[in-house]
Structures are given as structure tokens and as C-alpha cells.
Amino acid sequence: MKTEDIYQLYTKHFLVDTDTRTIRKNTIFFALKGDNFNGNAFAAEALKQGASYAIVDEEKYNNHSNIILVDDVLETLQELAKHHRKTLNIPIIGLTGSNGKTTTKELINAVLSTTYKTSATKGNLNNHIGVPLTLLSMTPKTEIGIVEMGANHKKEIAFLCTICNPDFGYITNFGKAHLEGFGGIEGVIEAKSELYTYLKEHNKTAFINPQDLLQVEKTKDIESIPFLEGLQFMEVNPFAKLALNSNEIQSNLIGKYNYTNIAVACTIGDHFKVSNQEIKAGIENYIPENNRSQIIKKTTNTIILDAYNANPTSMKAALENFEEIKAKSKTVILGDMFELGKTSLEEHQSIVDFVENLHFDHCFFVGENFYQTKKKNSLFKTFEDLLSHLKNNPLKHQSILIKGSRGMRLERLLDILS
């Protein structure tokens, strides 16, 4: 069946699903494959649960009149999203970067949704599957789309741009993330700049942080919109506060490093004629979740949980911010940073050295990478080792920063930090 024919089926309800555990009535089920699963095997189950159609790419599962056989399910999903994008007569904002993508996307959505019907990437579904699903979540009622694009290898952002065709683009920053896949910081810059290349080739517009000289340099031949002149950072203790044309905005985001994320949301809101009061409301009503810079108050301890992800750039920013926060006694608990390739030991040692110059009351490092660094104590090879130590030596009356890569799952410490 051709893409155009599947599209006619899709436009009956504008619903697409890839997981039978969250199937919706009248949806089209795409039977994707993974290393440990084969969605084809669940096609019949999807129909039983209410899906209108199921798309498969293995002949033996083509056993129902509402099952559609294609050459490749993933490619069909991507082509359907491309076709849908051509019918959407709306502006789409594409964003990528090393740090802060999801928070920035949520802030932009929070601001624009005060005035428009928006559709944005759910969570961090920002890859070759997530971007098509984001596009296909947009309906004729959608007025502005916001698409987050992630990558850990070169050419991925370029490919994702061919799916979402952004009218506007923003790169949060160029940091030391996924160094293994990109081959170093220069590779990161080249890969993220694929968004700029797309914008230039298609005469589209970039939003830029005028204080980031690399952004300025990379967009010199692109139509660009800098942060609003009326924006001013005020303070952080611990939440970032800023002023927009003399109107104070008190965010629920920890750290000065979140200022640029807020600033671009304000700038984009202003560009789309959102009022200052609505911008303020959008920012102030946004509360981060999913282990992203959350403040959790326990019986005696106050915890800053930032355990969703970590790389050398974001780790140092979080530590610098934590040092500035006013507290009687401070503890940092840091977990390994992943996907750093050959530079892993060097980057972990750099973080250890950086922390030791900040003079926190207690410092704990956990993970095989930190364990290999040159430090005399407070190193724990496994999470279980750290957990045992903290159970026997409980922390009390502390402000605690917890940060590490997602795979470390450091949020498990919350149960013992009373």
C-alpha cells in the first residue's frame, strides 16, 4: 500500500501507536522492531485492543483484512510523517543541543500554549522514531509545532530535519555529550550544526543566544533572531529569577545555567506575539519533573535531584550553581557519565579535580569510571557500595546535589536520604 493510501486511513482519526500497552481506540499500530522485540507479533493484539489498522513487514503476520503489509515498518512511519508535514500549514520549531533540550522544549511549549494550540515532543522522544511520532501527533487543530531532535552520531540531525522540515531552529549549546559517537567536541559542533545547515539551505530562521560566540559565528549567513534585549538575569537561590521588560519572572528551575533555556522561550514567545504577562505565566507555571533539577525536601535533608542525564559540561554547570546556593552544609553525590569514549577517564578525573576545589562538606563518587580516578577516598565502584555506606553513615541536615547519567539511576538514593 502506498504512503498516500495509508495517509488517508490515518486522517480519519490522526492517531498512531507503536506499543500495545498504551494502545488507543481507532489508532494505526506500527509494528516496529527492536533488538529484543518484534512488533509484528503484536499486530493481531493491537486490533483486538481497538486499533483500526496494523502495519507489519513480515508476511506471516499478514493474516487479517485490517493488517497492512509493507516493506519496512519504520521507513513507512517516517514517510507517513514526511507526507503529513507537507499538509501542515503551521510553523514548526526544531531544537537540538548538548544540554537542556527537553527543558527548553517544555519551556517553549509552556509559553506558546498560553496563546496557541501547540503540539510538542513528548518527554525525550527525539530520535528517528520519536520525531515521526511527534509530527503525527499534530492535527488540523495544531497551530504551532515544537520538535526536539537528539543525536549521538553525525548526520542524524540532518536526517531528522528532512522529516520535520523546521521553519525555525535553536541549538541550546555545544557541549561534551556523546563524545564517543561524535568523535570529540569538534564532532559535536559539526553534528549539531546540521540544523543550521538545513536552515540556511531552506532560507529559514535561527534563534540564537548572542552571548554564545559560536552560535553567532555559525549563523552569520542565516536569518537569525537574538534573545530579547529586555531580558535580564537577576539571581538564583536556588531558582532562577529574571526580568522581562522590568517584569520579574520567578521560575521553578534551579541554576543560572537555566537562564538561557528560559530566555529563548521568552524570545520565541515574543516573536509569536505572546504578551509579556502570558510569557511570565507560562514560565512560572512550568514545574520540571522526571529527575530534572527537582528540589525534594525530606525530614532533615534538602535534595536537588538532577539524575536524568549527565556529561562533563552539564556536570560542571550543576556544580558551579550548587556552590552558589546558600546552605549551611553541602553534599554532592555524583555518578558516572556515559558515552565519553576514549576521553572517559580524563573527563571523570577533571570532574573530581573540579569538585575538590569547591570545598563541599561531603563528596561521594560512584561508578566504575569515577572509581578509576586518582582520589584517595569517597569512591564507590558500585551503587550498592555507596548505598551500604550511606545506610551506615546517614546524612542529616544537608543540602544534597545528586547528579549522574540516566543509567546510574541515582534517584534510588531518595529512599535512604531522610
Buried (B, 14 or more C-beta within 10 A) or exposed (E): EEBEEBBEBBEEBBBBBBEBEEBBEEBBBBBBBEEEEBBBBBBBEBBEBEBBBBBBBBEEBBEEEBBBBBEEBBEBBBBBBBBBBEEBEBBBBBBBBBBBBBBBBBBBBBBBBBBBEBBBBEEBBBBBBBBBBBBBBBBEEBBBBBBBBBBBEBEBBBBBBEBBBBBBBBBBBBBBBBBBBBBBBEBBBBBBBBBBBBBBEEEBBBBBBEEBEBBBEBBEEBEBBBBBEBBBBEEBEBBBBBEBEEEEBBBBBBBBBBBBBBBBBBBBBBBBEBEBEBBBBBBBEBEBEEBBBBBBEBEEBBBBBBBBBBBBBBBBBBBBBBBEBEBEBBBBBBBBBBBBEEBBBEBBBBBBEBBEEEEBEBBBBBBEBBBBBEBEEBBBBEBEEBBEBBEEEEBEEBBBBBBBBBBBEBBEBBEEBE
